[in-house]
Amino acid sequence: MTLQIKKTKLPGVLLITPPTIHEDYRGVYVETWNEGLYAPLLPEGVRFVQDDVSVSSRNVLRGIHGDKETWKLISCLHGRIFVVIVCHISASPQYRQWQGFTLSDHNHYQILVPPGHGVGHLVMREIAVFAYRQSTYYDQDSQFTLDWHGVYYDARSGMIGRIPWPVERPILSERDANA
């Protein structure tokens, strides 16, 4: 069993295919975490301490949030989502660069996100289940929220502009609508 790991345009952000995906006439079995395989991807001493799940309906856009200390391993357990990762490390050459990914229950991709990066996602099916494993306990006071429709630098194309979310009128929380 090995992880398939692809580096992205944002340093430290990794696209991962889990080690075990078994499909047969009964359905699908996916191993989403194995400490022995994933731990070498994290800095020494970093461990995941909290798992969270959000269930949302089509066109819900959960805005770009993050903090300066938390590692996250994110995945889509059911449905399909468009995920955007934005570097929010002011000292980094990649500051305000973003990259988008499509995660689904068909491709089983996971994204390892280092501290200082914001994560936002848009639900592209009737229902989606978004899961994330975190290296710190949630602390609302340490969170940053970025403008979901702000001007950023696209890490793939090299263009500056708005993130092209594939939705005309997203359903937003008050926090994200006012970011």
N, CA and C atoms as an extended XYZ file, in Angstrom:
537
Properties=species:S:1:pos:R:3:atomname:S:1:resname:S:1:resid:I:1 pbc="F F F"
N         0.829       -1.178        0.000 N   MET     1
C         0.000        0.000        0.000 CA  MET     1
C         0.877        1.246        0.000 C   MET     1
N         0.656        2.100       -0.980 N   THR     2
C         1.363        3.373       -1.023 CA  THR     2
C         0.391        4.483       -1.412 C   THR     2
N         0.714        5.661       -0.956 N   LEU     3
C        -0.053        6.839       -1.351 CA  LEU     3
C         0.441        7.302       -2.712 C   LEU     3
N        -0.454        7.774       -3.546 N   GLN     4
C        -0.056        8.453       -4.771 CA  GLN     4
C        -0.087        9.939       -4.445 C   GLN     4
N         1.052       10.597       -4.575 N   ILE     5
C         1.188       11.986       -4.158 CA  ILE     5
C         1.613       12.830       -5.352 C   ILE     5
N         0.893       13.939       -5.565 N   LYS     6
C         1.253       14.897       -6.615 CA  LYS     6
C         1.459       16.252       -5.959 C   LYS     6
N         2.600       16.864       -6.249 N   LYS     7
C         2.821       18.229       -5.789 CA  LYS     7
C         1.940       19.159       -6.608 C   LYS     7
N         1.539       20.263       -6.003 N   THR     8
C         0.723       21.253       -6.695 CA  THR     8
C         1.575       22.500       -6.928 C   THR     8
N         0.976       23.511       -7.500 N   LYS     9
C         1.685       24.771       -7.749 CA  LYS     9
C         1.913       25.553       -6.455 C   LYS     9
N         1.205       25.192       -5.393 N   LEU    10
C         1.378       25.858       -4.099 CA  LEU    10
C         2.266       24.979       -3.219 C   LEU    10
N         3.459       25.448       -2.855 N   PRO    11
C         4.377       24.638       -2.048 CA  PRO    11
C         3.722       24.139       -0.764 C   PRO    11
N         3.906       22.857       -0.493 N   GLY    12
C         3.364       22.238        0.711 CA  GLY    12
C         1.969       21.671        0.532 C   GLY    12
N         1.249       22.115       -0.506 N   VAL    13
C        -0.087       21.592       -0.783 CA  VAL    13
C         0.086       20.366       -1.672 C   VAL    13
N        -0.438       19.225       -1.215 N   LEU    14
C        -0.293       17.964       -1.937 CA  LEU    14
C        -1.647       17.396       -2.321 C   LEU    14
N        -1.747       16.858       -3.532 N   LEU    15
C        -2.933       16.130       -3.975 CA  LEU    15
C        -2.630       14.648       -3.792 C   LEU    15
N        -3.475       13.955       -3.041 N   ILE    16
C        -3.206       12.578       -2.626 CA  ILE    16
C        -4.330       11.659       -3.078 C   ILE    16
N        -3.949       10.499       -3.594 N   THR    17
C        -4.909        9.419       -3.815 CA  THR    17
C        -4.659        8.399       -2.710 C   THR    17
N        -5.684        8.063       -1.928 N   PRO    18
C        -5.501        7.147       -0.798 CA  PRO    18
C        -4.931        5.797       -1.235 C   PRO    18
N        -4.334        5.078       -0.275 N   PRO    19
C        -3.648        3.832       -0.587 CA  PRO    19
C        -4.570        2.675       -0.957 C   PRO    19
N        -5.771        2.667       -0.412 N   THR    20
C        -6.668        1.538       -0.652 CA  THR    20
C        -8.009        2.045       -1.159 C   THR    20
N        -8.341        1.663       -2.375 N   ILE    21
C        -9.663        1.932       -2.941 CA  ILE    21
C       -10.119        0.612       -3.543 C   ILE    21
N       -11.163        0.050       -2.958 N   HIS    22
C       -11.665       -1.232       -3.451 CA  HIS    22
C       -13.116       -1.049       -3.891 C   HIS    22
N       -13.371       -1.312       -5.164 N   GLU    23
C       -14.727       -1.231       -5.701 CA  GLU    23
C       -15.152       -2.600       -6.202 C   GLU    23
N       -16.373       -2.973       -5.872 N   ASP    24
C       -16.947       -4.192       -6.420 CA  ASP    24
C       -18.458       -4.027       -6.504 C   ASP    24
N       -19.169       -5.087       -6.727 N   TYR    25
C       -20.620       -5.023       -6.913 CA  TYR    25
C       -21.362       -4.509       -5.671 C   TYR    25
N       -20.700       -4.529       -4.505 N   ARG    26
C       -21.339       -4.055       -3.266 CA  ARG    26
C       -21.187       -2.555       -3.069 C   ARG    26
N       -20.176       -1.967       -3.711 N   GLY    27
C       -19.913       -0.549       -3.527 CA  GLY    27
C       -18.427       -0.265       -3.477 C   GLY    27
N       -18.045        0.676       -2.619 N   VAL    28
C       -16.658        1.148       -2.555 CA  VAL    28
C       -16.170        1.128       -1.112 C   VAL    28
N       -14.915        0.740       -0.942 N   TYR    29
C       -14.232        0.808        0.339 CA  TYR    29
C       -12.981        1.658        0.125 C   TYR    29
N       -12.822        2.719        0.925 N   VAL    30
C       -11.665        3.603        0.804 CA  VAL    30
C       -11.020        3.777        2.169 C   VAL    30
N        -9.717        3.577        2.231 N   GLU    31
C        -8.966        3.867        3.455 CA  GLU    31
C        -8.566        5.335        3.387 C   GLU    31
N        -9.151        6.178        4.249 N   THR    32
C        -8.905        7.616        4.176 CA  THR    32
C        -7.799        8.097        5.113 C   THR    32
N        -7.358        7.249        6.030 N   TRP    33
C        -6.279        7.632        6.939 CA  TRP    33
C        -5.553        6.406        7.428 C   TRP    33
N        -4.229        6.466        7.373 N   ASN    34
C        -3.361        5.437        7.907 CA  ASN    34
C        -2.139        6.185        8.430 C   ASN    34
N        -2.033        6.315        9.732 N   GLU    35
C        -0.986        7.140       10.318 CA  GLU    35
C         0.413        6.761        9.827 C   GLU    35
N         0.659        5.480        9.650 N   GLY    36
C         1.976        5.048        9.195 CA  GLY    36
C         2.322        5.552        7.802 C   GLY    36
N         1.319        5.720        6.951 N   LEU    37
C         1.564        6.198        5.588 CA  LEU    37
C         1.537        7.724        5.481 C   LEU    37
N         0.643        8.366        6.206 N   TYR    38
C         0.473        9.810        6.083 CA  TYR    38
C         1.438       10.616        6.958 C   TYR    38
N         1.814       10.080        8.111 N   ALA    39
C         2.656       10.830        9.058 CA  ALA    39
C         3.943       11.372        8.428 C   ALA    39
N         4.619       10.636        7.533 N   PRO    40
C         5.843       11.190        6.940 CA  PRO    40
C         5.614       12.448        6.086 C   PRO    40
N         4.371       12.736        5.728 N   LEU    41
C         4.074       13.938        4.951 CA  LEU    41
C         4.001       15.188        5.827 C   LEU    41
N         3.898       14.985        7.144 N   LEU    42
C         3.747       16.092        8.085 CA  LEU    42
C         5.074       16.384        8.780 C   LEU    42
N         5.289       17.638        9.183 N   PRO    43
C         6.499       17.934        9.958 CA  PRO    43
C         6.532       17.124       11.249 C   PRO    43
N         7.722       16.880       11.746 N   GLU    44
C         7.881       16.099       12.973 CA  GLU    44
C         7.059       16.709       14.101 C   GLU    44
N         6.334       15.857       14.811 N   GLY    45
C         5.545       16.288       15.943 CA  GLY    45
C         4.114       16.698       15.616 C   GLY    45
N         3.781       16.856       14.326 N   VAL    46
C         2.416       17.241       13.958 CA  VAL    46
C         1.558       15.989       13.868 C   VAL    46
N         0.421       16.027       14.569 N   ARG    47
C        -0.551       14.922       14.541 CA  ARG    47
C        -1.934       15.522       14.377 C   ARG    47
N        -2.811       14.761       13.779 N   PHE    48
C        -4.187       15.220       13.635 CA  PHE    48
C        -4.953       14.941       14.922 C   PHE    48
N        -5.722       15.951       15.387 N   VAL    49
C        -6.416       15.839       16.664 CA  VAL    49
C        -7.932       15.997       16.557 C   VAL    49
N        -8.438       16.431       15.405 N   GLN    50
C        -9.879       16.680       15.289 CA  GLN    50
C       -10.339       16.362       13.872 C   GLN    50
N       -11.463       15.683       13.748 N   ASP    51
C       -12.108       15.419       12.459 CA  ASP    51
C       -13.418       16.182       12.410 C   ASP    51
N       -13.693       16.777       11.247 N   ASP    52
C       -14.937       17.516       11.061 CA  ASP    52
C       -15.557       17.123        9.730 C   ASP    52
N       -16.883       17.231        9.660 N   VAL    53
C       -17.627       16.913        8.439 CA  VAL    53
C       -18.667       17.991        8.244 C   VAL    53
N       -18.807       18.464        7.003 N   SER    54
C       -19.922       19.358        6.687 CA  SER    54
C       -20.730       18.730        5.565 C   SER    54
N       -22.035       18.832        5.682 N   VAL    55
C       -22.957       18.331        4.662 CA  VAL    55
C       -23.681       19.553        4.105 C   VAL    55
N       -23.620       19.723        2.794 N   SER    56
C       -24.215       20.902        2.177 CA  SER    56
C       -24.909       20.514        0.883 C   SER    56
N       -25.803       21.397        0.434 N   SER    57
C       -26.536       21.142       -0.807 CA  SER    57
C       -25.926       21.932       -1.969 C   SER    57
N       -26.408       21.639       -3.162 N   ARG    58
C       -25.880       22.239       -4.391 CA  ARG    58
C       -25.835       23.769       -4.272 C   ARG    58
N       -24.746       24.330       -4.787 N   ASN    59
C       -24.491       25.770       -4.862 CA  ASN    59
C       -24.136       26.428       -3.530 C   ASN    59
N       -24.001       25.646       -2.462 N   VAL    60
C       -23.480       26.209       -1.219 CA  VAL    60
C       -21.985       26.414       -1.412 C   VAL    60
N       -21.554       27.641       -1.128 N   LEU    61
C       -20.130       27.965       -1.194 CA  LEU    61
C       -19.685       28.290        0.224 C   LEU    61
N       -18.861       27.422        0.750 N   ARG    62
C       -18.302       27.655        2.082 CA  ARG    62
C       -16.982       28.376        1.857 C   ARG    62
N       -16.928       29.602        2.316 N   GLY    63
C       -15.869       30.539        1.979 CA  GLY    63
C       -14.476       30.122        2.371 C   GLY    63
N       -13.555       30.975        2.063 N   ILE    64
C       -12.126       30.685        2.182 CA  ILE    64
C       -11.680       31.029        3.607 C   ILE    64
N       -11.474       29.991        4.410 N   HIS    65
C       -11.110       30.151        5.823 CA  HIS    65
C        -9.824       29.388        6.105 C   HIS    65
N        -9.119       29.814        7.117 N   GLY    66
C        -7.919       29.114        7.547 CA  GLY    66
C        -7.355       29.757        8.793 C   GLY    66
N        -6.166       29.305        9.173 N   ASP    67
C        -5.433       29.921       10.278 CA  ASP    67
C        -3.952       29.687       10.040 C   ASP    67
N        -3.125       30.174       10.952 N   LYS    68
C        -1.677       30.125       10.746 CA  LYS    68
C        -1.007       28.908       11.361 C   LYS    68
N        -1.794       27.981       11.963 N   GLU    69
C        -1.169       26.869       12.682 CA  GLU    69
C        -1.642       25.485       12.267 C   GLU    69
N        -2.767       25.382       11.582 N   THR    70
C        -3.414       24.090       11.377 CA  THR    70
C        -3.093       23.449       10.035 C   THR    70
N        -2.651       22.195       10.109 N   TRP    71
C        -2.565       21.332        8.929 CA  TRP    71
C        -3.942       20.713        8.737 C   TRP    71
N        -4.366       20.533        7.478 N   LYS    72
C        -5.657       19.904        7.196 CA  LYS    72
C        -5.469       18.838        6.120 C   LYS    72
N        -6.214       17.763        6.252 N   LEU    73
C        -6.324       16.750        5.206 CA  LEU    73
C        -7.795       16.735        4.831 C   LEU    73
N        -8.103       17.170        3.603 N   ILE    74
C        -9.500       17.330        3.209 CA  ILE    74
C        -9.883       16.333        2.120 C   ILE    74
N       -11.170       15.971        2.111 N   SER    75
C       -11.676       15.039        1.095 CA  SER    75
C       -13.184       15.216        0.955 C   SER    75
N       -13.716       14.658       -0.108 N   CYS    76
C       -15.157       14.659       -0.358 CA  CYS    76
C       -15.627       13.209       -0.244 C   CYS    76
N       -16.402       12.924        0.781 N   LEU    77
C       -16.852       11.555        1.024 CA  LEU    77
C       -18.050       11.174        0.172 C   LEU    77
N       -18.851       12.171       -0.203 N   HIS    78
C       -20.043       11.920       -1.018 CA  HIS    78
C       -20.316       13.163       -1.862 C   HIS    78
N       -20.617       12.974       -3.131 N   GLY    79
C       -20.927       14.087       -4.014 CA  GLY    79
C       -19.700       14.592       -4.740 C   GLY    79
N       -19.740       15.878       -5.067 N   ARG    80
C       -18.648       16.491       -5.830 CA  ARG    80
C       -18.522       17.949       -5.402 C   ARG    80
N       -17.284       18.379       -5.157 N   ILE    81
C       -17.030       19.750       -4.746 CA  ILE    81
C       -15.863       20.341       -5.535 C   ILE    81
N       -15.914       21.646       -5.727 N   PHE    82
C       -14.797       22.404       -6.280 CA  PHE    82
C       -14.125       23.073       -5.098 C   PHE    82
N       -12.864       22.737       -4.854 N   VAL    83
C       -12.116       23.235       -3.706 CA  VAL    83
C       -11.086       24.256       -4.188 C   VAL    83
N       -10.978       25.355       -3.465 N   VAL    84
C        -9.970       26.369       -3.750 CA  VAL    84
C        -9.072       26.519       -2.529 C   VAL    84
N        -7.760       26.492       -2.772 N   ILE    85
C        -6.765       26.713       -1.732 CA  ILE    85
C        -6.059       28.025       -2.067 C   ILE    85
N        -5.969       28.937       -1.092 N   VAL    86
C        -5.317       30.235       -1.287 CA  VAL    86
C        -4.190       30.376       -0.271 C   VAL    86
N        -2.990       30.715       -0.747 N   CYS    87
C        -1.868       30.980        0.160 CA  CYS    87
C        -2.088       32.332        0.818 C   CYS    87
N        -2.088       32.346        2.156 N   HIS    88
C        -2.298       33.581        2.916 CA  HIS    88
C        -1.100       33.839        3.837 C   HIS    88
N         0.085       33.496        3.351 N   ILE    89
C         1.328       33.725        4.090 CA  ILE    89
C         1.997       34.938        3.456 C   ILE    89
N         1.922       36.084        4.115 N   SER    90
C         2.365       37.338        3.508 CA  SER    90
C         3.848       37.329        3.120 C   SER    90
N         4.679       36.559        3.808 N   ALA    91
C         6.103       36.501        3.500 CA  ALA    91
C         6.427       35.520        2.369 C   ALA    91
N         5.442       34.787        1.884 N   SER    92
C         5.671       33.776        0.855 CA  SER    92
C         5.619       34.387       -0.548 C   SER    92
N         6.468       33.904       -1.459 N   PRO    93
C         6.371       34.346       -2.859 CA  PRO    93
C         5.041       33.932       -3.493 C   PRO    93
N         4.333       32.986       -2.877 N   GLN    94
C         3.047       32.514       -3.396 CA  GLN    94
C         1.861       33.229       -2.741 C   GLN    94
N         2.127       34.290       -1.985 N   TYR    95
C         1.064       35.017       -1.292 CA  TYR    95
C        -0.038       35.409       -2.279 C   TYR    95
N        -1.295       35.086       -1.913 N   ARG    96
C        -2.509       35.353       -2.673 CA  ARG    96
C        -2.620       34.525       -3.957 C   ARG    96
N        -1.762       33.512       -4.111 N   GLN    97
C        -1.941       32.580       -5.216 CA  GLN    97
C        -2.960       31.528       -4.803 C   GLN    97
N        -3.724       31.032       -5.757 N   TRP    98
C        -4.729       30.021       -5.473 CA  TRP    98
C        -4.633       28.912       -6.512 C   TRP    98
N        -5.185       27.774       -6.142 N   GLN    99
C        -5.314       26.655       -7.066 CA  GLN    99
C        -6.615       25.941       -6.750 C   GLN    99
N        -7.320       25.503       -7.794 N   GLY   100
C        -8.583       24.811       -7.634 CA  GLY   100
C        -8.466       23.332       -7.957 C   GLY   100
N        -9.299       22.534       -7.310 N   PHE   101
C        -9.315       21.083       -7.476 CA  PHE   101
C       -10.759       20.597       -7.415 C   PHE   101
N       -11.056       19.545       -8.150 N   THR   102
C       -12.365       18.902       -8.029 CA  THR   102
C       -12.172       17.608       -7.253 C   THR   102
N       -12.878       17.502       -6.124 N   LEU   103
C       -12.850       16.295       -5.302 CA  LEU   103
C       -14.227       15.660       -5.380 C   LEU   103
N       -14.257       14.335       -5.419 N   SER   104
C       -15.549       13.654       -5.487 CA  SER   104
C       -15.455       12.270       -4.876 C   SER   104
N       -16.633       11.662       -4.739 N   ASP   105
C       -16.672       10.284       -4.259 CA  ASP   105
C       -16.266        9.308       -5.366 C   ASP   105
N       -15.963        9.819       -6.549 N   HIS   106
C       -15.487        8.960       -7.642 CA  HIS   106
C       -13.969        8.984       -7.770 C   HIS   106
N       -13.350       10.170       -7.601 N   ASN   107
C       -11.883       10.200       -7.735 CA  ASN   107
C       -11.173        9.973       -6.397 C   ASN   107
N       -11.866       10.154       -5.274 N   HIS   108
C       -11.350        9.888       -3.925 CA  HIS   108
C       -10.108       10.710       -3.564 C   HIS   108
N        -9.842       11.795       -4.292 N   TYR   109
C        -8.683       12.626       -3.991 CA  TYR   109
C        -8.792       13.239       -2.601 C   TYR   109
N        -7.625       13.479       -2.024 N   GLN   110
C        -7.501       14.209       -0.779 CA  GLN   110
C        -6.490       15.326       -1.023 C   GLN   110
N        -6.589       16.391       -0.235 N   ILE   111
C        -5.611       17.471       -0.336 CA  ILE   111
C        -5.038       17.715        1.047 C   ILE   111
N        -3.718       17.699        1.128 N   LEU   112
C        -3.031       18.058        2.361 CA  LEU   112
C        -2.719       19.549        2.272 C   LEU   112
N        -3.222       20.306        3.251 N   VAL   113
C        -3.106       21.763        3.238 CA  VAL   113
C        -2.296       22.212        4.451 C   VAL   113
N        -1.170       22.906        4.217 N   PRO   114
C        -0.374       23.378        5.350 CA  PRO   114
C        -0.965       24.632        5.993 C   PRO   114
N        -0.472       24.992        7.176 N   PRO   115
C        -0.932       26.209        7.835 CA  PRO   115
C        -0.728       27.438        6.946 C   PRO   115
N        -1.554       28.453        7.184 N   GLY   116
C        -1.412       29.701        6.438 CA  GLY   116
C        -2.130       29.713        5.108 C   GLY   116
N        -2.848       28.651        4.807 N   HIS   117
C        -3.617       28.568        3.566 CA  HIS   117
C        -5.108       28.541        3.889 C   HIS   117
N        -5.880       29.272        3.084 N   GLY   118
C        -7.324       29.256        3.226 CA  GLY   118
C        -7.922       28.196        2.332 C   GLY   118
N        -9.018       27.608        2.790 N   VAL   119
C        -9.718       26.568        2.037 CA  VAL   119
C       -11.180       26.992        1.882 C   VAL   119
N       -11.676       26.925        0.656 N   GLY   120
C       -13.085       27.158        0.390 CA  GLY   120
C       -13.590       26.086       -0.543 C   GLY   120
N       -14.895       25.793       -0.489 N   HIS   121
C       -15.411       24.790       -1.426 CA  HIS   121
C       -16.842       25.094       -1.834 C   HIS   121
N       -17.161       24.678       -3.051 N   LEU   122
C       -18.483       24.835       -3.644 CA  LEU   122
C       -19.062       23.459       -3.920 C   LEU   122
N       -20.310       23.228       -3.516 N   VAL   123
C       -20.976       21.943       -3.744 CA  VAL   123
C       -21.536       21.925       -5.169 C   VAL   123
N       -21.175       20.882       -5.919 N   MET   124
C       -21.546       20.788       -7.326 CA  MET   124
C       -22.547       19.682       -7.625 C   MET   124
N       -23.017       18.981       -6.605 N   ARG   125
C       -24.070       17.962       -6.743 CA  ARG   125
C       -25.191       18.296       -5.787 C   ARG   125
N       -26.248       17.500       -5.800 N   GLU   126
C       -27.381       17.796       -4.917 CA  GLU   126
C       -26.962       17.880       -3.455 C   GLU   126
N       -26.102       16.965       -3.039 N   ILE   127
C       -25.586       16.926       -1.666 CA  ILE   127
C       -24.111       16.550       -1.747 C   ILE   127
N       -23.319       17.142       -0.868 N   ALA   128
C       -21.916       16.737       -0.767 CA  ALA   128
C       -21.532       16.668        0.706 C   ALA   128
N       -20.658       15.714        1.004 N   VAL   129
C       -20.124       15.549        2.354 CA  VAL   129
C       -18.631       15.842        2.278 C   VAL   129
N       -18.228       16.924        2.932 N   PHE   130
C       -16.853       17.410        2.944 CA  PHE   130
C       -16.245       17.037        4.288 C   PHE   130
N       -15.100       16.367        4.270 N   ALA   131
C       -14.456       15.938        5.513 CA  ALA   131
C       -13.080       16.563        5.624 C   ALA   131
N       -12.733       16.960        6.847 N   TYR   132
C       -11.384       17.465        7.058 CA  TYR   132
C       -10.871       17.074        8.426 C   TYR   132
N        -9.633       16.660        8.399 N   ARG   133
C        -8.895       16.242        9.580 CA  ARG   133
C        -7.937       17.377        9.902 C   ARG   133
N        -7.847       17.777       11.178 N   GLN   134
C        -7.064       18.954       11.550 CA  GLN   134
C        -6.011       18.627       12.600 C   GLN   134
N        -4.912       19.379       12.535 N   SER   135
C        -3.825       19.172       13.490 CA  SER   135
C        -3.972       20.011       14.762 C   SER   135
N        -4.942       20.917       14.799 N   THR   136
C        -5.233       21.692       16.012 CA  THR   136
C        -6.733       21.676       16.240 C   THR   136
N        -7.126       21.980       17.444 N   TYR   137
C        -8.546       22.100       17.752 CA  TYR   137
C        -9.062       23.421       17.195 C   TYR   137
N       -10.283       23.425       16.739 N   TYR   138
C       -10.873       24.624       16.148 CA  TYR   138
C       -10.894       25.767       17.150 C   TYR   138
N       -10.432       26.930       16.707 N   ASP   139
C       -10.425       28.142       17.525 CA  ASP   139
C       -10.879       29.298       16.638 C   ASP   139
N       -12.125       29.694       16.768 N   GLN   140
C       -12.702       30.725       15.912 CA  GLN   140
C       -11.888       32.022       15.945 C   GLN   140
N       -11.312       32.354       17.090 N   ASP   141
C       -10.559       33.601       17.223 CA  ASP   141
C        -9.262       33.611       16.421 C   ASP   141
N        -8.751       32.442       16.048 N   SER   142
C        -7.501       32.401       15.280 CA  SER   142
C        -7.754       32.305       13.768 C   SER   142
N        -9.007       32.257       13.375 N   GLN   143
C        -9.374       32.084       11.966 CA  GLN   143
C        -9.233       33.372       11.167 C   GLN   143
N        -8.850       33.228        9.884 N   PHE   144
C        -8.980       34.333        8.943 CA  PHE   144
C       -10.016       33.932        7.903 C   PHE   144
N       -10.683       34.914        7.351 N   THR   145
C       -11.659       34.711        6.285 CA  THR   145
C       -11.255       35.597        5.125 C   THR   145
N       -11.091       34.997        3.946 N   LEU   146
C       -10.736       35.750        2.747 CA  LEU   146
C       -11.976       35.960        1.889 C   LEU   146
N       -11.963       37.021        1.114 N   ASP   147
C       -13.059       37.327        0.208 CA  ASP   147
C       -13.167       36.204       -0.824 C   ASP   147
N       -14.263       35.467       -0.808 N   TRP   148
C       -14.456       34.325       -1.709 CA  TRP   148
C       -14.439       34.761       -3.168 C   TRP   148
N       -14.728       36.009       -3.441 N   HIS   149
C       -14.796       36.502       -4.810 CA  HIS   149
C       -13.746       37.583       -5.058 C   HIS   149
N       -12.689       37.572       -4.231 N   GLY   150
C       -11.636       38.572       -4.339 CA  GLY   150
C       -10.732       38.336       -5.536 C   GLY   150
N        -9.796       39.235       -5.705 N   VAL   151
C        -8.829       39.150       -6.796 CA  VAL   151
C        -7.593       38.434       -6.271 C   VAL   151
N        -7.242       37.344       -6.946 N   TYR   152
C        -6.101       36.530       -6.551 CA  TYR   152
C        -5.288       36.166       -7.784 C   TYR   152
N        -4.124       35.584       -7.559 N   TYR   153
C        -3.229       35.167       -8.628 CA  TYR   153
C        -3.427       33.674       -8.856 C   TYR   153
N        -3.809       33.288      -10.072 N   ASP   154
C        -4.061       31.881      -10.402 CA  ASP   154
C        -2.723       31.159      -10.588 C   ASP   154
N        -2.427       30.196       -9.704 N   ALA   155
C        -1.148       29.492       -9.730 CA  ALA   155
C        -0.961       28.663      -10.999 C   ALA   155
N        -2.033       28.268      -11.652 N   ARG   156
C        -1.905       27.457      -12.874 CA  ARG   156
C        -1.686       28.305      -14.112 C   ARG   156
N        -2.485       29.355      -14.282 N   SER   157
C        -2.424       30.145      -15.514 CA  SER   157
C        -1.472       31.324      -15.436 C   SER   157
N        -1.132       31.756      -14.217 N   GLY   158
C        -0.283       32.925      -14.068 CA  GLY   158
C        -1.035       34.235      -14.240 C   GLY   158
N        -2.356       34.184      -14.225 N   MET   159
C        -3.189       35.371      -14.414 CA  MET   159
C        -3.716       35.887      -13.076 C   MET   159
N        -3.890       37.192      -12.998 N   ILE   160
C        -4.510       37.800      -11.832 CA  ILE   160
C        -5.974       38.055      -12.160 C   ILE   160
N        -6.859       37.674      -11.255 N   GLY   161
C        -8.281       37.886      -11.486 CA  GLY   161
C        -9.112       37.237      -10.404 C   GLY   161
N       -10.383       37.200      -10.618 N   ARG   162
C       -11.301       36.582       -9.661 CA  ARG   162
C       -11.308       35.071       -9.845 C   ARG   162
N       -11.537       34.365       -8.766 N   ILE   163
C       -11.652       32.906       -8.828 CA  ILE   163
C       -12.909       32.572       -9.622 C   ILE   163
N       -12.800       31.762      -10.661 N   PRO   164
C       -13.972       31.444      -11.495 CA  PRO   164
C       -14.814       30.314      -10.897 C   PRO   164
N       -15.475       30.618       -9.782 N   TRP   165
C       -16.347       29.617       -9.168 CA  TRP   165
C       -17.401       29.210      -10.194 C   TRP   165
N       -17.664       27.929      -10.373 N   PRO   166
C       -18.649       27.484      -11.371 CA  PRO   166
C       -20.098       27.589      -10.880 C   PRO   166
N       -20.485       28.810      -10.496 N   VAL   167
C       -21.845       29.071      -10.013 CA  VAL   167
C       -22.117       30.568      -10.180 C   VAL   167
N       -23.346       30.911      -10.543 N   GLU   168
C       -23.683       32.328      -10.694 CA  GLU   168
C       -24.102       32.968       -9.376 C   GLU   168
N       -24.955       32.294       -8.623 N   ARG   169
C       -25.444       32.830       -7.348 CA  ARG   169
C       -25.224       31.803       -6.245 C   ARG   169
N       -24.052       31.833       -5.628 N   PRO   170
C       -23.797       30.855       -4.564 CA  PRO   170
C       -24.630       31.152       -3.322 C   PRO   170
N       -24.860       30.106       -2.551 N   ILE   171
C       -25.518       30.237       -1.244 CA  ILE   171
C       -24.402       30.417       -0.224 C   ILE   171
N       -24.388       31.571        0.468 N   LEU   172
C       -23.294       31.938        1.350 CA  LEU   172
C       -23.777       32.123        2.779 C   LEU   172
N       -22.879       31.921        3.725 N   SER   173
C       -23.160       32.283        5.116 CA  SER   173
C       -23.023       33.796        5.241 C   SER   173
N       -23.511       34.339        6.325 N   GLU   174
C       -23.359       35.775        6.568 CA  GLU   174
C       -21.872       36.140        6.645 C   GLU   174
N       -21.096       35.294        7.301 N   ARG   175
C       -19.654       35.532        7.441 CA  ARG   175
C       -18.987       35.652        6.077 C   ARG   175
N       -19.317       34.752        5.160 N   ASP   176
C       -18.683       34.764        3.840 CA  ASP   176
C       -19.239       35.861        2.943 C   ASP   176
N       -20.516       36.160        3.058 N   ALA   177
C       -21.120       37.211        2.239 CA  ALA   177
C       -20.530       38.574        2.579 C   ALA   177
N       -20.092       38.752        3.827 N   ASN   178
C       -19.561       40.033        4.264 CA  ASN   178
C       -18.035       40.087        4.286 C   ASN   178
N       -17.384       39.044        3.799 N   ALA   179
C       -15.901       39.018        3.814 CA  ALA   179
C       -15.319       40.010        2.838 C   ALA   179
